[in-house]
Amino acid sequence: MQKELTVFLICILALFADVLSLWQISNLWLNGIYGTSVTISLAVLACCLMFLAFALMRKIIEKLTAN
């Protein structure tokens, strides 16, 4: 049980970090400091990380509810 809880908390923290990175990316987009390609690649990477964290949380929740 502790292992699943630890992984769940790590996924929550990863989602929080991804939301913060998306916020920073939107600030860069609005300020125009970096090129469009850099901003888009960072946004795609952040979305992929959020999808991975969501998939892991879903697996953990399914495993916890199965018991």
N, C-alpha and C positions, 0 to 999 in steps of 0.2 A: 504493500500500500504506500509506503513512503517513497518508493522509487517512482511510482506514477504521479504522486503529488509533486515531487521535485521536478519531473519533466514538465508537468502542467504549469508550474510556476515559471520555469524557464521559457516556455512558450508564451506565456502572458507577458513576460518582460521583453521577449523578442518582438511581439506585436506592438508593445508600447514604443520600443526603439524604432520600429518601422514607421509608425505614425509620426514620430518626431522627425525622421528623415524625410518623409513625404512633405511635411510642413516646411522643412528647410529647402527642399527641392522647389516647392512652389514659390518660396521667397526668391530663390535664385532665378527662377523663370520670370518673375515680375520685375526683378532688378536688372536683368539682362547682363549679369556679370559674365556668365559662361555661355558657351555656344549652345544652340538648340540640341545638337546631337548628344552632348554630355548630359544635359538635363533629362532628355528622353531616356537615355541608357540607365541613368540612376533611378528614374521612376520605374522602369521595367524591372530592374534588379530588386527594388523595394517591394514591388507587387509580387514577384516570385517568392521572396522571403516571407511575405505575409501569407501567401497561399500554402507554403510549406508548413508554417507554424499552425495555420488553421487545420490542415490535414492531420498533423500530429495531435493537436488537441482533440479533434474528432475521434481519432483512434483511441486515445486515452479515455475519453468520456464513454465510448462504447464498451471498452474493457471494464471500466469501473461499474457501469450499469448492468453488465452481464453477470457480475458476481452477486 
